[in-house]
């Protein structure tokens, strides 16, 4: 017997939406505080970035609302189109005069007052495509190494385009996400480990062949060798952590954001948050990310239990992206990992990252609603 839909079957998951709302609020407060000095100096307006972030947030919520209304089946049917669109954007941004070059990297497409970062789009497109591929070719992926050839080839093309920008951080996240999804899709561990070993070997070659990457690695291992050069950013970030102590210096009272830590509202916003709110404020953000990722994995597991593989793999892919970016961003700012530019989902300043994060979350919320309706509609 099929029961009629009830209000509980259509409302947003309170835990998932509540955690994400808390992270968005933390991001708004952190950016408002961290960007005051930078905005005053460069734009003669201390609230320049706060206002822009608010506009990005409103746009992200609107686009997330649209994505939430799209049935999961539509994403599955159009997975190949989304991948083609993402690859086209990656190629378009490399065209001279089209892509915007900032600090030696050509990663942005200007669209009037807004800019689009194709690397953010390609992460979601890869998750959608891989989820569809793992459902359509489940037996081949689980039993034969040939089943991994097509995803690896697509990942290779994507990685090459990302490295041409260059965007090494996005390449690492995309690679880790695809390998993780292959493993969760049932690929043999030996095959996945072979791919990981190959990727690590390629990583070593790229680091050795590029002097600036090697310089970043040496600065990461001992930033004090060049405290006013390659190690400057990491040292200032560590000073911010140290000043935060247990309870922080108070919101708005950061010293490191006053041009000691360059562009503190972007990749190192977590350092300023830790300085102003201390150990417990930083721990709160880590707990929120842990809860968010755990809830997304729970939604995916429930969908998989209902024999619905496509939405389950989407949840796993989104969880891999959020966890990977959060770990790398926090690891870089605390000196655990080499310096690499990656946004902190829902918190760092950046319109493309915020919009795509909200879209991915909206898709997961739709999956959760569909799973709840499926379970509640059977007696």
N, C-alpha and C positions, 0 to 999 in steps of 0.2 A: 504494500500500500504506500502511495506517495503522498506525503503531507504537504499542505500548502505552505509557501514561504512565509516565515514570520519575521518580525523586526529584528530578532537576534541573528537571523540568517543574512541580513543585508547591512548591518552596522559594521563599522571598522573594528578590527581587532584592537581592543583597548590597550593591551600591553605593547604591541608593535608600534601603534601610532603614538602612544604616550612616550615611549623611549626615544623615538625619532624626533618628536616635538621637543623633548628635553635637550637633545643634541643640537637641534637647530637654534634653540634659545641660547645655549652655551656659545655657539658660534657667533650669534648676533652680538652678544655682550663682549666676547673676546675680541672680535674685529673692531667694535666701537672703541674699545680701550686701546688696542694695539696700533691702530692706524691714525690716531689723533695727531701725533707729531708729524708723521709723514704727509698726511693730508694738508696740514697747515703750511708746511714748507713748500710742497710742490704744487698745491692747488689753491692756496690761500683760503682753505676751508677745512677745518679740523674734522668735519663730519662727511667729507666727500665720499670716502669708501663706505661708510655706514649707510648713507643714502643709497648708493649704488647696490650694496649688498641687499638692502631691503627691497629694491626693485627686482633684483635677481631672484630673491626669495619669493616674491609675489608671482613672478613668471614661472618659477619652478613649481609652486603649488598648483597653479592653473594647468600646467602641462602634466603634472602628476595626476590631477583630477581627470584629465582627458585619457591618460594611459589606464587609469583605474576602470574606466568605462569600456575599455576594449576587451572583449572576451579572449580567454587564453588561447582558444583555437585559432584566432586570427593571427596571433604571433607565430604560431606553429606553421601556418600556411604561407606566411610571408617571410619566413626566416632567411631564405636565400636572398630576397630583395634587400633586407636590412644589411646583410653582409656586403652586398655589392655597393650599396649606398655609402657605407662606412669606408670601403676601400677607395671609392671614387673621391670622397672627401680627403682621404690621406694623400692621394695623388694630386688633387687640386691645390692643396696647401703648399706643395713643393714647387708649384709653377711660379717663376720669378714675376714679381709685380702683383701677384694675387695673394699669396700668403704673407702675413706680417712677420717680420723678423725682429725679435726682441732678445737682446743679450746674446746674439750669435745663434739663436734657435728659431727656426721658422715653423711654428706650431699653431698659428692662429689664422682664422679666416675672418676678415672684417665684414660685418653685415650692418652697415649704418652705425648707430651708436653702440651696437653690441658686437662681440667677437665670439666665434665658435671654435672650440678646440676639438678637432676630429678624433684625437686619441681618446677622448672621453666617450665619444659615440661608438668607437670601434670596440671598446670593452663590452658594452651592452650587446652590440651586434654579434660578437663572438659567443657570448653566453646563449643568446637566442638560437644561433645557428648550431652550436654544439649540442644544445638540448634536443633539437630536432634530429640531428644526425645520430645521436646516441639511441634515440627511440627507433629510428628507421633501420639502423644497422647494428642493433644490439648484439645479435648472435656473432656477426663477423668481428666486431670489436672485442668481444669476450673470448673468442677462440683463435683468432688468427692475427698475426702482426700486420697483415695487409689492411686490416680494418682501421689502423691508426694512420695509414699513409696519407689519406686525404686531409684529415684535420691538421696533421703536422705540416703538410705542404701549404695549406692556407695560413697557418701560423707563421711559416717561414716568410711568405710574401708580406704578411702584415708586419712582422718584425723588421724586415728589410726597409719597408716604407717608414716605419717609426724611427729607425736608426738614422735614416737620411735626414730627419728634421733637425737635429737628433733629439729623441726622447727615450733615453735609456730606461728611465723609471717605468714608463708605460709598457715598454717591451717586457720588462721583468714581470709586471703584474699580469699582462696578457698570457705570457708563457706559463706562469704558475697556475693561472686559472684554467687554461686548456689542459695541462697535465693533470691537475687535480680532478677535473671533470671526467677525463678519460679513466682515471683510477676509480672514481666513484661509479662510473658507468660499467665497471666490471672488467676493464683491461687487465691483463696479467701484470703482476707487480714487477716481474723481471723486465718486461718491455718498457714500463714506465720508468724504472730506474735507469735503463739504458738511455732513454730520452733525456732524463735529468742529467746523467753524466755527460752526454753530448752537449747539452746546453751549457753546463758548467765549463766544459772545455772551450766552447765558443766564447763564453764570457771572459775567460782568462786571456784568450787571444785578443779580444777587443780592448781589454784593459791595458795590455802590454803595448798594443799597436797605437794607442792614442795617448799622448803625453799628458793631456789634461785629466784623463781618467786615472792614470797612474799617480798623478799629483794629488788627486782627491783621496786615493787610497792611502798614500803615505801620510797625508794630513789627518786622516781618520785614525790611523794607528798611533800617531804622536803629533797632535796639533801644535804642541809647544815648540816644535822645531822651526816653525814659521808663524809666530803668533800674530804678525801684522799682515800676513799674506794668505796662503792657502788654509791656514788653521784658524784664521780670525773668526769666521762665522761660528764654527763649532765651539771655540773658547767662549765667545759671548753668550752662546746658548747655554753652556754649562754654568756660566756665572749666573744666568737667570734662574736656573734650577737651584743653585746654591742659595741665592738670596731669598727664594721662596720659603725655605725651611719647612716647618710643619703646617703653618696656617697662612703663609703668604704675607705680602706687604700691603695687601688691600687692593680692591679693584680701582684701576686708574692710577696706581702709584708705582708702576713699573719704571725702572730707570733704563733697562736694556732696550726698551722700545724707542728711546730717544736717540736714534741713529747709531747706537752701539751694535745692535743686531739688525743688519740690512733687511728692509722690507719685511718687518716682523709680522705683518698681518697675513702673509701668504703661507709659505712652507714651514715657518717657525712660529706660528701662532700658538702652538701648544706650549712652547717655552715661556712665552709671556703669560699665558694662563697659569702655568705652574709657578711662575714668579709671583703673581698677584694673589693666587689662591692657595699656594703651598702644596705640600704632599697630599693632603686630603682632597683638595680640589682636583689635582691631577688624577688621584685614585678614583674619584667620582666619575670622571670621563672614561677611564679605562673600564670601570664596572659597567657603565652605560653601553659601551661598545661590546663588551662581553655578553651582556643581556640581549642586545639587538641581534648579534650574530647567532647566539643560541636560539633565539626565538625564530629567526629565519630558517635555521636548520631544522627546527621542530616542525615548522610548516611544511618544509620539503619532505621530511620523513612521513608526515601524515598523508601527504599527497601520494608518496610512493606506496604507502600501505594500502591506499585505495586503488592500486594498480594504475596510477596515472603518472607515467614516467616523465613526460615532457615538463609539466609544472614543477615536478620534484627537482629535475636537473637545473631548471632556472633558479630555484631557491638556492641550490648548492653553489651555482656559479656566482650569484649575487653575494652570498656569504663569503666566498673566496675573495672576491674583489674588495669588499668592505674590510675584511680582516687583514688582507694583504696590504692595502693602502694604509690602514691605521697602524699596523705593526711597523711598516717601513718609515712612515712619517715620524712616529714617536721614537723609533730606533735611531733615526738620523739625528733628531734634535737632542737626544740624550747621549750620543756618541757610541751607541751600540752598533750602528751600521755606517758605512761610508756616506758622505753627503750626496743626496740625490733628491731632485725636486719632485715631490708627490704631494698632492693635497690630502688633507685630513677630511674624510667624508662628512658633510653637513656642517663643518666648522670652518675650514680654511676659506679665505676670500678667493672667489673664482666662480663666474657665472656658469660656465659649461659643466664644471664638476658638481655644483649644487643642483643644477637642473637635471642632469643625468642621474644623480643619486636619488632625487625625488621620484623620477620616472621608474627607476628600478625598484624602489620601495613600494610604489603604487602597484606595480605588477605583482609583487609578492603579496600585498594586501588583497588584491583581486583573487589570487590563488588561494589564500587563506579563506576568503569568503566563499569561494566555490567549493572548497573541501568541506567547510562547515555546512553548507547547504546540501551537499551530497550525503553527508552523514545524517543530518537532521531530516532529510527527505525520505529516509527509509525506516520502516518499522518491521 
